[in-house]
Amino acid sequence: MTVATKVLSTVYPVAAGAGAALGARAVLEMARRVVLGKNETPSDRDGGGTALVWTILSWVVSVGFGIYAGKSVVAKSAAIQPAQS
């Protein structure tokens, strides 16, 4: 295994996980705006506890999805092995 292969096998899952987490976060924020019907920030709502719970929950879901996506990339890349000569 070359150095470039090792670097790529480390970078791809991390990049895929980060991209998936940020994408999930954007979808959750868009859904929140659709439900609220306006572009207010969580801190503008009544009750700071609700905003805090929303923020924590949205980040936990996003990071969880990112980790799942990163592991999925690792599993798919492990199934494809280069030909031995």
Kinemage of the C-alpha trace (Angstrom):
@kinemage 1
@onewidth
@group {chain A} dominant
@subgroup {mainchain}
@vectorlist {calphas} color= white
{ca met a 1} P 0.000 0.000 0.000
{ca thr a 2} L 1.540 3.281 -1.082
{ca val a 3} L 1.539 6.480 0.946
{ca ala a 4} L -0.927 8.086 -1.492
{ca thr a 5} L -3.323 5.150 -1.070
{ca lys a 6} L -3.111 5.420 2.710
{ca val a 7} L -3.759 9.156 2.590
{ca leu a 8} L -6.745 8.751 0.258
{ca ser a 9} L -8.193 5.924 2.351
{ca thr a 10} L -8.077 8.274 5.351
{ca val a 11} L -9.259 11.458 3.633
{ca tyr a 12} L -12.222 10.076 1.670
{ca pro a 13} L -14.222 8.765 4.665
{ca val a 14} L -13.564 11.950 6.656
{ca ala a 15} L -14.540 14.168 3.717
{ca ala a 16} L -17.634 12.086 2.999
{ca gly a 17} L -18.653 12.161 6.652
{ca ala a 18} L -18.107 15.907 6.948
{ca gly a 19} L -20.018 16.571 3.739
{ca ala a 20} L -22.890 14.355 4.833
{ca ala a 21} L -23.016 16.013 8.263
{ca leu a 22} L -23.077 19.520 6.770
{ca gly a 23} L -25.689 18.467 4.227
{ca ala a 24} L -27.893 16.941 6.922
{ca arg a 25} L -27.502 20.090 9.016
{ca ala a 26} L -28.577 22.265 6.068
{ca val a 27} L -31.627 20.072 5.449
{ca leu a 28} L -32.616 20.258 9.118
{ca glu a 29} L -32.260 24.049 9.116
{ca met a 30} L -34.351 24.333 5.951
{ca ala a 31} L -37.029 22.090 7.486
{ca arg a 32} L -37.066 24.249 10.626
{ca arg a 33} L -37.578 27.383 8.533
{ca val a 34} L -40.411 25.746 6.580
{ca val a 35} L -42.135 24.660 9.798
{ca leu a 36} L -41.751 28.093 11.411
{ca gly a 37} L -42.737 29.886 8.225
{ca lys a 38} L -40.068 32.557 8.567
{ca asn a 39} L -36.298 32.955 8.815
{ca glu a 40} L -35.953 33.588 12.512
{ca thr a 41} L -33.031 32.219 14.451
{ca pro a 42} L -33.591 29.803 17.344
{ca ser a 43} L -32.634 32.522 19.844
{ca asp a 44} L -35.515 34.727 18.570
{ca arg a 45} L -38.108 32.234 19.745
{ca asp a 46} L -39.714 32.291 23.154
{ca gly a 47} L -37.942 30.033 25.597
{ca gly a 48} L -34.194 29.578 25.247
{ca gly a 49} L -34.488 25.930 26.296
{ca thr a 50} L -36.276 25.002 23.078
{ca ala a 51} L -33.560 26.640 20.993
{ca leu a 52} L -30.827 24.829 22.908
{ca val a 53} L -32.562 21.469 22.556
{ca trp a 54} L -33.074 22.066 18.824
{ca thr a 55} L -29.429 23.017 18.318
{ca ile a 56} L -28.113 19.998 20.222
{ca leu a 57} L -30.511 17.594 18.521
{ca ser a 58} L -29.776 18.891 15.030
{ca trp a 59} L -26.009 18.602 15.537
{ca val a 60} L -26.284 15.109 17.064
{ca val a 61} L -28.362 13.909 14.102
{ca ser a 62} L -26.010 15.566 11.604
{ca val a 63} L -22.833 14.177 13.166
{ca gly a 64} L -24.408 10.718 13.511
{ca phe a 65} L -25.342 10.743 9.839
{ca gly a 66} L -21.836 11.931 8.952
{ca ile a 67} L -20.203 9.100 10.889
{ca tyr a 68} L -22.534 6.600 9.223
{ca ala a 69} L -21.720 7.988 5.770
{ca gly a 70} L -17.969 7.937 6.483
{ca lys a 71} L -18.099 4.325 7.624
{ca ser a 72} L -20.159 3.453 4.566
{ca val a 73} L -17.420 4.862 2.315
{ca val a 74} L -14.824 2.774 4.177
{ca ala a 75} L -16.925 -0.383 3.798
{ca lys a 76} L -17.412 0.203 0.062
{ca ser a 77} L -13.721 0.946 -0.546
{ca ala a 78} L -12.633 -2.132 1.439
{ca ala a 79} L -14.729 -4.332 -0.862
{ca ile a 80} L -12.761 -3.143 -3.909
{ca gln a 81} L -9.235 -4.503 -3.775
{ca pro a 82} L -6.568 -3.711 -6.354
{ca ala a 83} L -5.442 -6.561 -8.591
{ca gln a 84} L -2.341 -8.395 -7.414
{ca ser a 85} L 0.367 -8.874 -10.010
